[in-house]
Amino acid sequence: MEGMTDAEAMPTWEKRFRAPRVSLPDWAEYAPDRSLFVSNATGTFELYTWDRKSGHQRQVTDRPDGTTDGVLSHDGEWIWWFDDGMSSSVPDLPSYGDEFGVWMRQPFAGGPDEPAAPGLAASYPGGLALHRDGAAVIGRSTDEDGSTIHVVRPGEQPVEIYRHRESAGVGDLSHDGSLIAIEHTEHGDAMHSAIRIVRPDGSTVAELDDTHGGTEELGLSVMGFAPVDGDSRLLVGHQRRGRWEPMLWDPLTGVETPLEIDLPGDVGADWYADGSALLVEHEYQARSELWRYALAGAPGAPLSRVDTPAGTVSGATARPDGTVEFLWSSAAQPPEVRSTNGTVVLDPPGPKAPGSVPVTDAWVDGPGGRIHALVQQPPGAGPFPTVFDIHGGPTWHDSDAFASSPAAWVDHGFAVVRVNYRGSTGYGRAWTDALKHRVGLIELEDIAAVREWAVSSGLADPERLVLAGGSWGGYLTLLGMGTQPDAWALGLAAVPVADYVTAYHDEMEALKAMDRTLLGGTPEEVPERFEASSPLTYVDAVRAPVYISAGVNDPRCPIRQVENYVQRLEERGHPHEVYRYDAGHGSLVVEERIKQVSLELDFARRHLKTGARTD
């Protein structure tokens, strides 16, 4: 429009994507004024240092497709970052986004990058723990070796201390460097880990296995060793009471200490810097909050609330002075890094992201119990064209957190419904573990129940229903288009599983293990289950137009199996479009993200009689 700047004329939904964002800053244990964070300030998500004393910030990485995996050394002198793109068979042509690479490091003050562990070949990352003496424990996995863990000391060759075909990774390293916690699934259940404690030479100290060799579906997770010398206690997440909650375990004595945290829903925890208390993150019904849990002998009430607004805390850390910094947002308000001292900790320069509309809750009776859905809708009265935006994972859940993509649909006159189907986290162990054998079909039963509610309540127009999602949500989209062909007017699938058998054979090893757990075996062992759960099985039943986007370097939902599905659509002459981009399981480039949303909006405009705004 005449007289308007480009920024003023930019659509609101684009402004949300372009607005500078920052992650929760990590800080160095022995140099707490030195921090590391991720930002999209340049238009690509990269790593940045921040010296809190001087206020100086510096960009650490600068790669075409971005960088988000980084760790700050305990003394604050080094930035470790993961350099992927190394699965390419073409010399000097990186396959960015393939998640296959090596750890590099760079001085905090700046300087050339150098290999952090020169003796280790490229692999998928499997955890990293650093010690103040410069030693590192590095987890890795490859299709050939399975999972391996190595101790790397300055100036020495890496020493392998662990190897197994099943998935495993580095959990943590004790404060004095004498104990290493490993999460492993040697029992064959990739959804429920056990914990082994070893010495740096690989000798076993203790084992904690709630699966009892794979006979019970009870998982454990490493939350971290006590942050002080002489304290060998490990903070462990467990599911013994039907949900995730913490306990203390001393692997040297075998003593387990339950923690009385009487809060509904899942509970996670991390240590305060002096080891006297725990910072508790409580998740319940798609919202989260923070609490302080004082350990025995510490002053104060055992459990006290840390003040945070209603919404979602996406990460939190207790600083040495006892204040807590946390990354917070809600569906209506963009994310901010806040402190309990009342300040905004890290405020990026540039225009702020416009807000969106709040979510409302819907609870719907389903075949496996009450289903929780989050709903956003535009102004006015329904029924609206409605996007069912299905989350990935599947072990994940949608929450009352800011998300630019759903907000873009609302801006264009659509209601958005997000369903925490069976298999989602946050609603107890039984809800998550219900996803077995009838994979995909179980989740779609829950989505169908919420769809019926949305139509009968007057929210959604039954003739203008869109099934959409990315990753596992993209998989459910394609599966739903074939198994529920009369229910949906349009399908939008990003980085999906489309041909389950081919996906299994091409994907990274850790996901092969997950699929064996979900389906009860390999495609050769349980072919009928893979066939029943594969979108390719039902491709000839698809009736509505389908849009697919896929990363050509994706190791999680590889491109070959997507092409198999697309070929079948082409053979039928079925209306569809495919967008392929040079990255992996999504993109870290802002312009690319905007392009993908724009293509989806345009596809909806051309194929759906919305009566909605699609400009």
C-alpha positions as CSV (number, residue, x, y, z in Angstrom):
1,M,0.0,0.0,0.0
2,E,1.2,3.5,-0.8
3,G,3.1,5.2,2.0
4,M,3.7,2.0,3.9
5,T,7.1,0.5,4.6
6,D,7.8,-3.1,3.6
7,A,7.6,-4.1,7.3
8,E,4.3,-2.3,7.8
9,A,2.8,-4.0,4.7
10,M,4.0,-7.4,5.6
11,P,1.2,-9.8,6.6
12,T,0.9,-10.3,10.4
13,W,1.5,-14.1,10.1
14,E,4.9,-13.4,8.4
15,K,5.9,-11.0,11.1
16,R,5.6,-13.8,13.7
17,F,8.1,-15.9,11.8
18,R,10.5,-13.0,11.1
19,A,10.5,-11.6,14.6
20,P,13.9,-12.3,16.4
21,R,13.7,-15.0,18.9
22,V,16.2,-16.4,21.5
23,S,16.4,-19.7,23.4
24,L,16.9,-20.0,27.2
25,P,20.6,-19.2,27.7
26,D,22.9,-21.9,29.0
27,W,25.6,-20.7,31.4
28,A,29.0,-22.0,32.4
29,E,29.2,-23.5,35.9
30,Y,32.6,-21.9,36.8
31,A,32.0,-18.7,34.7
32,P,28.3,-18.1,35.1
33,D,28.5,-14.7,33.4
34,R,29.3,-16.6,30.2
35,S,26.2,-17.9,28.3
36,L,25.3,-19.6,25.1
37,F,22.0,-19.3,23.3
38,V,20.3,-19.9,19.9
39,S,18.7,-17.0,17.9
40,N,17.2,-16.4,14.4
41,A,18.5,-12.8,14.4
42,T,20.2,-13.2,11.0
43,G,17.2,-15.1,9.5
44,T,18.8,-18.5,10.3
45,F,18.8,-20.2,13.7
46,E,22.5,-20.1,14.9
47,L,24.5,-20.3,18.1
48,Y,25.5,-17.1,20.0
49,T,27.7,-16.3,23.0
50,W,26.7,-13.7,25.6
51,D,29.1,-12.1,28.1
52,R,26.7,-10.9,30.8
53,K,29.3,-8.6,32.4
54,S,30.0,-6.6,29.2
55,G,26.7,-7.3,27.5
56,H,28.7,-8.4,24.4
57,Q,27.1,-11.0,22.1
58,R,28.8,-12.8,19.3
59,Q,27.6,-15.2,16.6
60,V,29.4,-18.5,16.9
61,T,28.2,-20.5,13.9
62,D,27.2,-19.5,10.4
63,R,26.0,-22.4,8.2
64,P,23.6,-22.3,5.3
65,D,21.0,-24.4,7.0
66,G,21.6,-23.2,10.6
67,T,22.9,-24.7,13.8
68,T,21.2,-25.4,17.1
69,D,23.1,-28.1,18.9
70,G,25.7,-26.5,21.2
71,V,27.2,-26.9,24.7
72,L,29.2,-24.5,26.8
73,S,32.2,-25.9,28.6
74,H,32.2,-25.7,32.4
75,D,34.9,-23.1,32.5
76,G,33.2,-21.0,29.8
77,E,36.2,-21.2,27.5
78,W,34.8,-23.4,24.7
79,I,31.7,-23.8,22.6
80,W,31.1,-27.3,21.4
81,W,28.7,-27.5,18.5
82,F,27.5,-30.4,16.2
83,D,28.4,-30.1,12.6
84,D,26.2,-32.3,10.5
85,G,25.8,-32.8,6.7
86,M,28.4,-35.6,6.4
87,S,26.3,-38.4,5.0
88,S,26.6,-37.1,1.5
89,S,28.5,-39.3,-1.0
90,V,29.4,-36.3,-3.1
91,P,32.7,-34.6,-2.0
92,D,32.4,-30.9,-0.9
93,L,28.6,-31.1,-1.1
94,P,27.3,-31.3,2.5
95,S,23.9,-32.8,3.1
96,Y,22.8,-30.3,5.8
97,G,20.1,-31.5,8.1
98,D,21.0,-35.2,7.9
99,E,22.0,-35.1,11.6
100,F,25.1,-37.1,10.7
101,G,28.4,-35.4,11.7
102,V,31.0,-34.6,14.3
103,W,31.5,-32.3,17.3
104,M,33.5,-29.2,16.7
105,R,34.6,-26.6,19.2
106,Q,35.4,-22.8,19.1
107,P,36.9,-20.5,21.8
108,F,34.2,-18.5,23.6
109,A,36.1,-15.3,22.6
110,G,36.2,-16.3,19.0
111,G,38.6,-18.0,16.7
112,P,38.8,-20.9,14.3
113,D,36.8,-24.0,14.7
114,E,38.6,-27.3,15.4
115,P,37.5,-30.9,15.7
116,A,36.6,-31.5,19.3
117,A,37.2,-35.3,19.1
118,P,39.6,-35.9,16.1
119,G,39.7,-39.6,16.6
120,L,35.9,-40.2,16.1
121,A,34.3,-40.6,12.7
122,A,31.0,-39.0,11.8
123,S,27.9,-40.4,13.4
124,Y,24.5,-39.6,14.7
125,P,24.8,-37.8,18.1
126,G,24.0,-39.9,21.2
127,G,24.6,-37.4,24.1
128,L,27.5,-35.3,25.3
129,A,28.8,-34.7,28.8
130,L,31.8,-32.4,29.6
131,H,34.0,-32.2,32.7
132,R,35.9,-29.3,34.1
133,D,39.2,-31.0,33.4
134,G,38.5,-30.9,29.7
135,A,37.4,-34.5,29.3
136,A,34.3,-35.4,27.4
137,V,32.0,-38.4,27.2
138,I,30.5,-38.7,23.7
139,G,27.7,-40.9,22.6
140,R,27.2,-41.8,19.0
141,S,25.4,-44.2,16.7
142,T,25.7,-45.6,13.2
143,D,23.9,-48.2,11.2
144,E,27.0,-50.3,11.3
145,D,28.1,-50.0,14.9
146,G,24.8,-49.5,16.7
147,S,25.4,-47.3,19.9
148,T,28.9,-46.6,21.2
149,I,30.1,-44.3,24.0
150,H,33.6,-42.9,24.2
151,V,35.7,-41.0,26.7
152,V,37.8,-38.3,25.2
153,R,40.6,-36.6,27.1
154,P,42.7,-33.6,25.9
155,G,45.6,-34.8,23.7
156,E,44.6,-38.4,23.8
157,Q,42.8,-40.8,21.4
158,P,39.1,-41.6,22.3
159,V,38.5,-44.7,24.3
160,E,35.4,-46.7,23.7
161,I,33.7,-47.8,26.9
162,Y,30.3,-49.0,25.7
163,R,28.9,-50.7,22.6
164,H,25.5,-52.3,21.9
165,R,23.2,-52.8,18.9
166,E,20.2,-51.3,20.7
167,S,19.8,-47.6,21.4
168,A,21.8,-46.0,24.1
169,G,23.2,-42.6,25.0
170,V,25.1,-40.5,27.5
171,G,22.9,-39.3,30.4
172,D,25.4,-37.4,32.5
173,L,28.9,-37.3,34.1
174,S,29.2,-36.9,37.9
175,H,30.6,-33.6,39.2
176,D,34.0,-35.2,40.1
177,G,34.1,-37.1,36.8
178,S,34.2,-40.6,38.4
179,L,30.8,-41.8,37.3
180,I,29.0,-41.9,33.9
181,A,25.3,-42.4,33.6
182,I,24.1,-44.3,30.4
183,E,20.5,-44.6,29.3
184,H,20.2,-47.8,27.4
185,T,17.5,-50.1,25.8
186,E,19.5,-53.4,25.7
187,H,16.3,-55.1,26.7
188,G,14.8,-54.2,23.3
189,D,12.1,-51.7,24.4
190,A,13.1,-48.4,22.9
191,M,10.3,-46.5,24.7
192,H,11.5,-47.5,28.2
193,S,15.1,-47.0,29.1
194,A,17.2,-48.5,31.9
195,I,20.2,-46.7,33.5
196,R,23.7,-48.1,33.9
197,I,26.4,-46.3,35.9
198,V,30.0,-47.0,34.8
199,R,33.4,-45.8,35.6
200,P,35.4,-43.9,32.9
201,D,37.1,-47.2,32.0
202,G,33.7,-48.7,31.3
203,S,33.5,-51.0,34.3
204,T,30.0,-51.2,35.7
205,V,29.1,-49.7,39.1
206,A,25.3,-50.2,39.2
207,E,22.2,-50.9,37.1
208,L,18.7,-49.5,37.6
209,D,16.2,-51.3,35.3
210,D,12.4,-50.8,36.0
211,T,11.6,-52.9,32.9
212,H,13.2,-56.0,34.7
213,G,14.8,-57.1,31.4
214,G,12.0,-55.9,29.2
215,T,9.1,-57.7,31.0
216,E,7.5,-54.5,32.3
217,E,6.8,-51.2,30.5
218,L,8.3,-48.8,33.0
219,G,10.9,-46.3,31.9
220,L,13.7,-44.3,33.5
221,S,15.5,-41.1,32.5
222,V,18.7,-39.4,33.7
223,M,18.0,-36.0,35.0
224,G,21.5,-35.2,36.3
225,F,24.1,-35.9,39.0
226,A,24.3,-33.7,42.0
227,P,26.3,-30.5,41.1
228,V,28.8,-30.8,44.0
229,D,31.9,-33.0,44.6
230,G,31.4,-35.8,47.0
231,D,27.7,-36.2,46.3
232,S,27.2,-39.3,44.0
233,R,23.4,-39.0,44.0
234,L,21.7,-39.1,40.6
235,L,18.3,-37.4,39.9
236,V,16.3,-40.0,38.1
237,G,12.9,-39.8,36.3
238,H,10.7,-42.8,36.8
239,Q,7.1,-44.1,36.0
240,R,6.4,-46.3,39.0
241,R,3.2,-44.5,39.9
242,G,1.9,-44.2,36.4
243,R,3.4,-40.8,35.5
244,W,6.9,-39.3,35.1
245,E,8.3,-38.0,38.5
246,P,11.7,-37.7,40.0
247,M,13.6,-39.6,42.7
248,L,17.1,-39.7,44.0
249,W,19.4,-42.7,43.5
250,D,22.9,-43.2,44.9
251,P,24.5,-45.8,42.7
252,L,27.4,-46.3,45.2
253,T,25.1,-47.3,48.0
254,G,22.0,-48.4,46.1
255,V,19.8,-46.1,48.2
256,E,16.7,-44.8,46.5
257,T,15.0,-41.8,47.9
258,P,11.4,-41.1,46.8
259,L,10.4,-37.4,46.6
260,E,7.0,-36.4,47.9
261,I,5.8,-34.0,45.2
262,D,2.1,-34.1,45.4
263,L,1.1,-32.5,42.1
264,P,-1.1,-34.0,39.4
265,G,0.4,-34.7,36.0
266,D,4.0,-35.3,34.9
267,V,6.9,-33.8,37.0
268,G,10.4,-33.2,35.9
269,A,13.3,-31.7,37.9
270,D,16.8,-30.3,37.8
271,W,19.3,-29.2,40.5
272,Y,19.8,-25.8,42.1
273,A,23.4,-24.8,41.7
274,D,24.4,-25.7,45.3
275,G,22.6,-29.0,45.4
276,S,20.3,-28.0,48.2
277,A,17.1,-28.0,46.3
278,L,15.4,-29.1,43.0
279,L,13.8,-26.9,40.4
280,V,10.6,-28.8,39.6
281,E,8.8,-28.4,36.2
282,H,5.2,-29.5,36.5
283,E,3.2,-30.3,33.4
284,Y,-0.6,-30.8,33.6
285,Q,-3.3,-30.5,31.0
286,A,-1.1,-28.8,28.4
287,R,0.2,-26.1,30.8
288,S,3.3,-26.0,33.0
289,E,4.6,-24.3,36.1
290,L,7.7,-24.2,38.3
291,W,8.2,-25.2,41.9
292,R,11.2,-25.3,44.3
293,Y,11.6,-28.6,46.2
294,A,13.9,-28.2,49.3
295,L,15.9,-31.4,50.0
296,A,16.3,-32.7,53.5
297,G,18.2,-30.2,55.7
298,A,17.7,-27.3,53.4
299,P,15.9,-24.2,54.7
300,G,12.3,-23.4,53.6
301,A,9.2,-25.3,52.9
302,P,9.7,-28.6,51.2
303,L,7.6,-27.5,48.1
304,S,7.1,-23.8,47.2
305,R,5.7,-22.2,44.0
306,V,8.0,-20.3,41.7
307,D,5.9,-17.6,40.2
308,T,5.3,-17.9,36.5
309,P,2.4,-16.8,34.3
310,A,-0.2,-19.2,33.0
311,G,1.0,-20.9,29.8
312,T,4.0,-23.1,29.0
313,V,7.5,-23.0,30.4
314,S,9.7,-24.5,27.7
315,G,12.9,-24.6,29.8
316,A,14.2,-23.3,33.1
317,T,17.5,-23.0,35.0
318,A,18.4,-21.9,38.5
319,R,21.2,-19.4,38.6
320,P,24.0,-19.5,41.3
321,D,22.3,-16.6,43.1
322,G,19.1,-18.6,43.5
323,T,17.0,-16.7,40.9
324,V,15.3,-18.8,38.2
325,E,15.4,-18.0,34.5
326,F,12.8,-19.5,32.2
327,L,11.5,-19.5,28.7
328,W,7.8,-18.8,28.7
329,S,5.0,-18.3,26.2
330,S,1.3,-18.9,25.7
331,A,-0.7,-19.5,22.6
332,A,-1.6,-15.8,22.7
333,Q,1.7,-14.3,23.7
334,P,5.1,-14.8,22.0
335,P,8.0,-16.3,24.0
336,E,10.2,-14.4,26.4
337,V,13.1,-15.3,28.6
338,R,12.1,-14.1,32.0
339,S,13.7,-14.2,35.5
340,T,12.1,-14.5,38.9
341,N,13.7,-11.1,39.7
342,G,11.1,-9.6,37.5
343,T,13.2,-8.8,34.4
344,V,13.3,-10.0,30.8
345,V,16.7,-11.7,30.7
346,L,17.5,-11.6,27.0
347,D,15.5,-9.3,24.8
348,P,16.5,-9.6,21.1
349,P,16.6,-6.3,19.1
350,G,14.1,-5.8,16.3
351,P,10.3,-5.9,15.9
352,K,8.3,-8.0,18.3
353,A,6.2,-10.9,17.1
354,P,2.5,-10.1,17.0
355,G,0.3,-12.0,19.4
356,S,-2.4,-14.5,18.5
357,V,-5.7,-15.7,20.0
358,P,-5.7,-17.8,23.2
359,V,-6.5,-21.5,23.2
360,T,-9.6,-23.0,24.8
361,D,-9.8,-26.6,26.1
362,A,-12.0,-29.3,24.8
363,W,-12.4,-32.7,26.5
364,V,-14.0,-35.3,24.3
365,D,-15.0,-38.9,25.1
366,G,-13.0,-41.3,22.9
367,P,-12.6,-45.0,22.5
368,G,-9.6,-45.1,24.9
369,G,-10.7,-42.4,27.4
370,R,-11.1,-38.6,27.6
371,I,-9.2,-36.8,24.9
372,H,-7.8,-33.3,25.4
373,A,-7.8,-30.9,22.5
374,L,-6.7,-27.3,22.2
375,V,-8.8,-25.0,20.1
376,Q,-8.1,-21.6,18.5
377,Q,-10.6,-19.8,16.4
378,P,-10.9,-16.5,14.5
379,P,-13.4,-13.8,15.4
380,G,-17.1,-14.3,14.5
381,A,-19.4,-17.2,14.6
382,G,-18.8,-20.7,13.2
383,P,-18.8,-23.1,11.6
384,F,-15.3,-22.3,10.4
385,P,-13.1,-24.0,7.9
386,T,-10.9,-26.0,10.4
387,V,-7.4,-27.3,10.4
388,F,-6.7,-30.3,12.5
389,D,-3.0,-29.6,13.2
390,I,-1.6,-32.9,14.4
391,H,1.6,-33.0,16.5
392,G,4.7,-35.1,15.8
393,G,6.5,-37.5,18.1
394,P,4.4,-39.5,18.7
395,T,5.7,-39.2,22.2
396,W,5.1,-35.4,22.5
397,H,2.1,-33.2,23.2
398,D,0.7,-29.9,22.2
399,S,0.5,-27.3,24.9
400,D,-0.6,-23.7,25.5
401,A,2.5,-22.3,23.9
402,F,3.1,-19.8,21.1
403,A,3.2,-21.3,17.6
404,S,3.4,-19.3,14.5
405,S,1.9,-21.8,12.1
406,P,-1.4,-22.3,13.8
407,A,-1.6,-18.5,14.3
408,A,-1.2,-18.1,10.5
409,W,-4.2,-20.3,9.9
410,V,-6.3,-18.3,12.4
411,D,-5.3,-15.1,10.7
412,H,-6.7,-16.5,7.5
413,G,-10.1,-17.4,9.0
414,F,-9.6,-21.0,10.0
415,A,-10.2,-22.6,13.4
416,V,-7.3,-24.8,14.5
417,V,-7.8,-27.9,16.6
418,R,-4.8,-29.7,18.1
419,V,-5.4,-33.2,19.5
420,N,-3.3,-34.9,22.2
421,Y,-4.2,-38.4,21.0
422,R,-3.3,-41.7,22.7
423,G,0.5,-42.0,22.5
424,S,1.0,-38.3,23.5
425,T,3.0,-37.5,26.6
426,G,1.6,-35.5,29.6
427,Y,-1.4,-37.6,30.4
428,G,0.1,-40.5,32.3
429,R,2.0,-43.6,31.3
430,A,-1.0,-45.6,30.2
431,W,-2.1,-43.0,27.7
432,T,1.4,-42.8,26.2
433,D,1.9,-46.6,26.1
434,A,-1.5,-47.2,24.5
435,L,0.2,-46.7,21.2
436,K,1.3,-50.3,20.3
437,H,0.8,-52.6,17.3
438,R,-2.1,-50.7,15.7
439,V,0.2,-47.8,15.2
440,G,-1.4,-44.8,13.5
441,L,-4.9,-46.3,13.6
442,I,-5.2,-45.7,17.3
443,E,-4.3,-42.0,17.1
444,L,-6.8,-41.6,14.2
445,E,-9.6,-43.0,16.3
446,D,-9.0,-40.2,18.8
447,I,-8.7,-37.6,16.1
448,A,-12.0,-38.8,14.6
449,A,-13.8,-38.5,18.0
450,V,-12.6,-34.9,18.3
451,R,-13.6,-34.2,14.7
452,E,-17.1,-35.4,15.4
453,W,-17.2,-33.1,18.5
454,A,-15.9,-30.1,16.5
455,V,-18.6,-30.5,13.8
456,S,-21.5,-31.2,16.2
457,S,-20.6,-28.3,18.4
458,G,-20.8,-25.9,15.5
459,L,-17.1,-25.0,15.5
460,A,-16.1,-26.8,12.3
461,D,-17.7,-26.9,8.9
462,P,-17.8,-30.6,7.9
463,E,-17.3,-29.7,4.2
464,R,-14.1,-27.8,5.0
465,L,-12.0,-29.9,7.2
466,V,-8.2,-30.0,6.7
467,L,-6.0,-32.8,8.2
468,A,-2.4,-31.5,8.6
469,G,0.8,-32.1,10.5
470,G,4.5,-32.6,10.4
471,S,6.7,-35.7,11.1
472,W,4.5,-38.1,12.9
473,G,1.7,-35.7,12.4
474,G,2.4,-35.8,8.6
475,Y,2.3,-39.6,8.8
476,L,-1.1,-39.5,10.5
477,T,-2.3,-37.0,7.8
478,L,-1.4,-39.4,5.0
479,L,-2.8,-42.4,6.9
480,G,-6.0,-40.5,7.7
481,M,-6.5,-39.4,4.1
482,G,-6.6,-43.1,3.1
483,T,-8.4,-44.7,6.0
484,Q,-10.9,-41.8,6.5
485,P,-11.3,-40.6,2.9
486,D,-14.8,-39.1,3.4
487,A,-13.9,-37.1,6.4
488,W,-11.3,-34.7,5.1
489,A,-11.5,-32.1,2.3
490,L,-7.7,-31.6,2.2
491,G,-4.5,-33.1,3.4
492,L,-1.2,-31.2,4.2
493,A,1.7,-33.5,5.2
494,A,5.1,-32.2,6.1
495,V,8.2,-34.6,6.4
496,P,5.9,-37.6,6.7
497,V,6.2,-41.3,6.9
498,A,4.4,-42.4,3.7
499,D,5.7,-45.9,3.0
500,Y,6.3,-47.5,6.4
501,V,8.4,-50.5,5.2
502,T,10.8,-48.4,3.1
503,A,11.0,-45.8,5.8
504,Y,12.1,-48.4,8.3
505,H,14.9,-49.7,6.0
506,D,16.1,-46.1,5.2
507,E,15.8,-44.3,8.6
508,M,18.4,-43.8,11.3
509,E,19.1,-46.7,13.6
510,A,17.5,-45.1,16.7
511,L,14.1,-44.8,14.8
512,K,14.4,-48.4,13.6
513,A,14.5,-49.4,17.3
514,M,11.5,-47.3,18.1
515,D,9.5,-48.8,15.2
516,R,10.4,-52.3,16.4
517,T,9.0,-51.4,19.8
518,L,5.8,-49.8,18.5
519,L,5.0,-52.5,16.0
520,G,6.5,-55.5,17.8
521,G,9.2,-56.4,15.3
522,T,10.7,-55.7,11.9
523,P,8.8,-55.6,8.6
524,E,9.9,-59.1,7.9
525,E,8.8,-60.3,11.4
526,V,5.4,-58.6,11.5
527,P,4.5,-57.7,7.9
528,E,0.8,-57.5,8.5
529,R,1.3,-54.7,11.2
530,F,3.5,-52.6,8.9
531,E,1.0,-53.1,6.1
532,A,-1.9,-52.0,8.3
533,S,-0.1,-49.0,9.6
534,S,1.4,-47.8,6.3
535,P,-0.2,-44.9,4.4
536,L,0.9,-46.5,1.1
537,T,-1.5,-49.4,1.8
538,Y,-4.4,-47.0,1.5
539,V,-3.2,-44.6,-1.2
540,D,-5.7,-45.7,-3.8
541,A,-8.6,-44.8,-1.4
542,V,-7.4,-41.2,-1.1
543,R,-10.1,-38.8,-2.4
544,A,-9.1,-35.3,-1.3
545,P,-6.2,-33.3,-2.7
546,V,-2.9,-33.8,-0.9
547,Y,0.1,-31.5,-0.4
548,I,3.4,-33.0,0.7
549,S,6.6,-31.2,1.7
550,A,9.8,-33.2,2.4
551,G,13.5,-32.6,3.1
552,V,15.8,-34.4,0.7
553,N,18.3,-35.1,3.5
554,D,15.8,-36.2,6.2
555,P,17.2,-39.2,8.2
556,R,13.9,-39.6,10.1
557,C,11.4,-39.7,7.3
558,P,13.7,-40.3,4.3
559,I,12.9,-39.0,0.9
560,R,12.7,-42.4,-1.0
561,Q,9.6,-43.6,0.8
562,V,7.9,-40.3,0.2
563,E,8.7,-40.6,-3.5
564,N,7.1,-44.1,-3.5
565,Y,3.8,-42.6,-2.2
566,V,3.9,-39.7,-4.6
567,Q,4.5,-42.1,-7.5
568,R,1.3,-44.0,-6.6
569,L,-0.7,-40.7,-6.6
570,E,0.8,-39.8,-10.0
571,E,-0.2,-43.2,-11.4
572,R,-3.8,-42.5,-10.4
573,G,-3.7,-39.0,-11.7
574,H,-4.8,-37.8,-8.2
575,P,-4.6,-34.1,-7.5
576,H,-1.5,-33.5,-5.4
577,E,1.6,-31.3,-5.1
578,V,5.0,-32.0,-3.7
579,Y,7.6,-29.5,-2.4
580,R,11.1,-30.8,-1.9
581,Y,13.7,-28.7,-0.1
582,D,17.4,-29.0,0.6
583,A,17.4,-29.8,4.3
584,G,16.6,-32.5,6.8
585,H,13.6,-33.0,9.1
586,G,12.5,-29.4,8.8
587,S,14.4,-26.2,8.2
588,L,16.2,-23.7,10.5
589,V,16.0,-20.9,7.8
590,V,13.2,-18.4,8.4
591,E,12.6,-17.7,4.8
592,E,12.2,-21.4,4.1
593,R,9.7,-21.8,6.9
594,I,7.7,-18.8,5.6
595,K,7.8,-20.3,2.1
596,Q,6.4,-23.6,3.3
597,V,3.5,-22.1,5.2
598,S,2.8,-19.8,2.2
599,L,2.6,-22.9,-0.1
600,E,0.2,-24.6,2.3
601,L,-2.0,-21.6,2.5
602,D,-2.0,-21.3,-1.3
603,F,-2.8,-24.9,-1.7
604,A,-5.8,-24.5,0.6
605,R,-7.0,-21.4,-1.3
606,R,-6.9,-23.3,-4.6
607,H,-8.4,-26.6,-3.5
608,L,-10.7,-25.7,-0.6
609,K,-13.9,-23.6,-0.9
610,T,-13.1,-21.8,2.3
611,G,-14.9,-18.5,2.2
612,A,-11.9,-17.5,4.4
613,R,-9.1,-15.1,4.0
614,T,-6.2,-16.7,2.1
615,D,-4.4,-13.5,1.1
